[in-house]
Amino acid sequence: MSCFSEYITKVILPERWKLRRYLIACKRARIISKNKKKIPPYLKDNDFLIELNYKLWVTKGARFKASERCEELDRRSARLVGWLSAYMIMFSVLPLCGLEKYTLDSHASTFISIALSIMILVFSQLEYAKNYTAKAKEYHDCALDISKLYDELRYLKSSMSEENKTELFDKARKLSERYEEILQRCDNHIPIDYEMFRKEKPEYFNLKLFNIMMIQLRYFLNVKLIGILCVYGVPILYIVAVYYRPILK
């Protein structure tokens, strides 16, 4: 329809007709309105104080979410290593208990023990390399530092009058420099942290139910999926292998 209306406007309607000029003006207004929606909220007013206030607010929220994500990953990694260790012990003990109905042959049992040992080693090394506990504290401290700057900026905006606008901008510029220094001391958060912060403010960010569900799905894929697959997948695969043992032979 847009191509058809554009064809009518440019080809069929003469240039001197007011209807053509009206349709072109309407199209231009729609384009401007569409582009305005793509502009971040803090840039719409082109105000340095509003922009700085928005950045401090969003960054501290995202860093708090990053800290929560690292804490959850640390807990899940520890539980995952524990579950895999328990599975390895149980699968190794089953043949010694004389439960032939629930055990595989010696070669399959050996393979399972070796595979679980490798998985435990890999997840332990990854947990040590990632150091989620230290990262969670780093993100949390960074969020607290930014939160102090945010409170200082809000106090400046509410306490200083319009006559002291130059002084206000000077102090805001110093806050911005301190903000950049804080960012340089800490690793950046990942996009899902910002998305989880947006999920808590659906009215402000104009998020609908579908958007919230997609954010939650991405968080599940980033944080929870691997652990759930390992914890529930290993015993399910073992049970399936035992059940189909006669067929596999």
C-alpha positions as CSV (number, residue, x, y, z in Angstrom):
1,M,0.0,0.0,0.0
2,S,2.8,2.4,0.8
3,C,4.4,1.8,-2.7
4,F,1.0,2.3,-4.3
5,S,0.3,5.6,-2.5
6,E,3.7,6.8,-3.3
7,Y,3.1,6.0,-7.0
8,I,-0.1,7.9,-6.9
9,T,1.5,10.9,-5.1
10,K,4.5,11.2,-7.5
11,V,3.1,10.0,-10.8
12,I,-0.6,10.5,-11.0
13,L,-1.2,13.7,-9.0
14,P,0.1,16.9,-10.6
15,E,2.6,18.9,-8.7
16,R,0.3,21.9,-8.4
17,W,-2.4,20.0,-6.6
18,K,-2.8,20.6,-2.9
19,L,-3.7,17.0,-2.3
20,R,-0.2,15.9,-3.5
21,R,1.5,18.5,-1.2
22,Y,-0.7,17.3,1.7
23,L,0.2,13.6,1.1
24,I,3.9,14.4,0.9
25,A,3.7,16.4,4.2
26,C,1.9,13.6,5.9
27,K,4.5,11.1,4.8
28,R,7.3,13.4,6.1
29,A,5.5,13.7,9.4
30,R,5.2,9.9,9.7
31,I,9.0,9.5,9.0
32,I,9.9,12.1,11.6
33,S,7.6,10.6,14.2
34,K,9.0,7.1,13.5
35,N,12.6,8.4,13.9
36,K,11.8,10.1,17.1
37,K,10.7,6.9,18.7
38,K,14.2,5.4,17.9
39,I,15.9,8.2,19.9
40,P,16.9,7.1,23.4
41,P,14.7,8.9,26.1
42,Y,17.7,10.8,27.6
43,L,18.6,12.3,24.2
44,K,15.2,13.7,23.2
45,D,15.5,16.9,25.2
46,N,19.2,17.4,24.3
47,D,20.0,18.3,27.9
48,F,23.4,17.3,29.5
49,L,22.0,17.0,33.0
50,I,19.1,14.8,31.9
51,E,21.5,12.6,29.8
52,L,23.9,12.2,32.8
53,N,21.0,11.5,35.2
54,Y,19.7,8.8,32.8
55,K,23.1,7.2,32.3
56,L,23.8,7.0,36.0
57,W,20.4,5.6,36.7
58,V,20.6,2.9,34.0
59,T,24.2,1.9,34.6
60,K,23.8,1.4,38.3
61,G,20.7,-0.7,37.7
62,A,22.4,-2.8,35.1
63,R,25.5,-3.3,37.4
64,F,23.3,-4.4,40.3
65,K,21.7,-6.9,37.9
66,A,25.1,-8.0,36.7
67,S,26.1,-8.7,40.3
68,E,22.9,-10.7,40.9
69,R,23.6,-12.7,37.7
70,C,27.2,-13.5,38.8
71,E,26.0,-14.6,42.2
72,E,23.4,-16.9,40.6
73,L,26.0,-18.3,38.2
74,D,28.3,-19.0,41.2
75,R,25.6,-20.9,43.1
76,R,24.6,-22.8,40.0
77,S,28.2,-23.8,39.1
78,A,28.8,-25.1,42.6
79,R,25.6,-27.1,42.6
80,L,26.3,-28.4,39.2
81,V,29.7,-29.8,40.2
82,G,28.1,-31.3,43.3
83,W,25.4,-33.0,41.3
84,L,27.8,-34.4,38.7
85,S,30.1,-35.7,41.4
86,A,27.1,-37.4,43.1
87,Y,26.1,-39.0,39.7
88,M,29.6,-40.3,39.1
89,I,29.7,-42.0,42.6
90,M,26.2,-43.4,42.2
91,F,26.8,-44.8,38.7
92,S,30.1,-46.3,39.9
93,V,28.5,-48.0,43.0
94,L,25.6,-49.5,41.2
95,P,27.5,-52.5,39.7
96,L,29.0,-53.2,43.1
97,C,25.5,-53.4,44.6
98,G,24.5,-56.3,42.4
99,L,21.7,-54.3,40.7
100,E,22.2,-55.8,37.3
101,K,18.8,-54.7,36.1
102,Y,19.8,-51.0,36.6
103,T,23.4,-51.2,35.4
104,L,25.2,-51.1,32.1
105,D,28.0,-53.3,31.0
106,S,31.5,-52.6,32.2
107,H,32.6,-50.7,29.1
108,A,29.6,-48.3,29.3
109,S,30.1,-47.8,33.0
110,T,33.7,-46.9,32.5
111,F,32.9,-44.5,29.7
112,I,30.2,-42.8,31.9
113,S,32.7,-42.4,34.8
114,I,35.3,-40.9,32.6
115,A,32.9,-38.6,30.9
116,L,31.5,-37.3,34.2
117,S,35.1,-36.9,35.5
118,I,35.9,-34.7,32.5
119,M,32.7,-32.7,32.9
120,I,33.5,-32.1,36.6
121,L,37.0,-31.0,35.7
122,V,35.8,-28.7,32.9
123,F,33.1,-27.0,35.0
124,S,35.5,-26.6,38.0
125,Q,38.1,-25.0,35.7
126,L,35.5,-22.7,34.2
127,E,34.2,-21.7,37.6
128,Y,37.7,-20.9,38.8
129,A,38.5,-19.0,35.6
130,K,35.3,-16.9,35.7
131,N,35.6,-16.2,39.4
132,Y,31.9,-15.3,39.7
133,T,32.2,-14.4,43.4
134,A,34.8,-11.7,42.8
135,K,32.9,-10.4,39.7
136,A,29.7,-10.1,41.7
137,K,31.4,-8.0,44.3
138,E,33.1,-5.9,41.7
139,Y,29.8,-5.2,39.9
140,H,28.1,-4.5,43.3
141,D,30.8,-2.0,44.4
142,C,30.7,-0.3,41.0
143,A,26.9,0.0,41.3
144,L,27.2,1.5,44.8
145,D,29.8,4.1,43.6
146,I,27.5,5.1,40.7
147,S,24.6,5.3,43.0
148,K,26.4,7.8,45.1
149,L,27.0,9.9,42.0
150,Y,23.4,9.6,41.1
151,D,22.3,10.9,44.5
152,E,24.8,13.7,44.3
153,L,23.4,14.8,40.9
154,R,19.8,14.7,42.0
155,Y,20.8,16.8,45.1
156,L,22.5,19.3,42.9
157,K,19.5,19.6,40.5
158,S,17.1,20.1,43.4
159,S,19.2,22.5,45.5
160,M,20.7,24.9,42.9
161,S,18.6,27.6,41.3
162,E,18.6,28.7,37.7
163,E,20.9,31.6,38.5
164,N,23.7,29.2,39.4
165,K,23.3,27.2,36.2
166,T,27.0,27.6,35.2
167,E,28.1,26.3,38.6
168,L,25.6,23.5,38.3
169,F,27.0,22.4,34.9
170,D,30.6,22.6,36.2
171,K,29.8,20.3,39.1
172,A,27.8,18.0,36.8
173,R,30.8,17.8,34.5
174,K,33.0,16.7,37.4
175,L,30.5,14.1,38.3
176,S,30.6,12.9,34.7
177,E,34.4,12.6,34.9
178,R,34.1,10.6,38.1
179,Y,31.5,8.4,36.4
180,E,33.9,7.7,33.5
181,E,36.7,6.8,36.1
182,I,34.4,4.3,37.8
183,L,33.6,2.7,34.5
184,Q,37.2,2.3,33.7
185,R,37.9,0.4,37.0
186,C,35.2,-2.2,36.3
187,D,34.4,-4.6,33.5
188,N,31.4,-3.8,31.5
189,H,28.2,-5.7,32.1
190,I,26.6,-7.8,29.3
191,P,23.4,-6.9,27.4
192,I,21.2,-9.3,29.4
193,D,21.9,-7.3,32.5
194,Y,20.6,-4.1,31.0
195,E,17.6,-6.1,29.6
196,M,16.8,-7.4,33.1
197,F,16.9,-3.9,34.5
198,R,14.5,-2.7,31.7
199,K,12.2,-5.6,32.7
200,E,11.8,-4.1,36.1
201,K,10.6,-0.8,34.6
202,P,8.2,-1.9,31.9
203,E,6.1,1.3,32.0
204,Y,9.1,3.6,31.6
205,F,10.6,1.5,28.7
206,N,7.2,0.8,27.1
207,L,7.7,-3.0,27.4
208,K,4.8,-5.3,26.6
209,L,4.2,-8.7,28.0
210,F,5.8,-10.3,24.9
211,N,9.0,-8.2,25.4
212,I,9.2,-9.2,29.1
213,M,8.8,-12.8,28.2
214,M,11.5,-12.6,25.6
215,I,13.9,-11.0,28.1
216,Q,13.2,-13.7,30.6
217,L,13.8,-16.3,28.0
218,R,17.2,-14.8,27.0
219,Y,18.1,-14.7,30.7
220,F,17.2,-18.4,31.0
221,L,19.3,-19.3,28.0
222,N,22.3,-17.3,29.3
223,V,22.3,-18.3,32.9
224,K,20.2,-21.4,33.7
225,L,20.0,-23.7,30.6
226,I,23.4,-25.5,30.8
227,G,23.0,-26.3,34.4
228,I,19.4,-27.6,34.0
229,L,20.5,-29.8,31.0
230,C,23.4,-31.3,32.9
231,V,21.5,-31.9,36.2
232,Y,18.4,-33.5,34.6
233,G,19.9,-34.7,31.3
234,V,22.6,-37.0,32.8
235,P,20.2,-39.2,34.8
236,I,17.6,-39.2,32.0
237,L,20.2,-40.4,29.5
238,Y,21.3,-43.1,31.9
239,I,17.8,-44.3,32.4
240,V,17.2,-44.3,28.6
241,A,20.4,-46.3,28.1
242,V,19.4,-48.9,30.7
243,Y,15.9,-49.2,29.2
244,Y,17.1,-49.7,25.7
245,R,20.1,-51.9,26.7
246,P,18.7,-55.1,25.2
247,I,18.0,-53.3,21.9
248,L,21.5,-51.8,21.8
249,K,23.1,-55.1,22.3
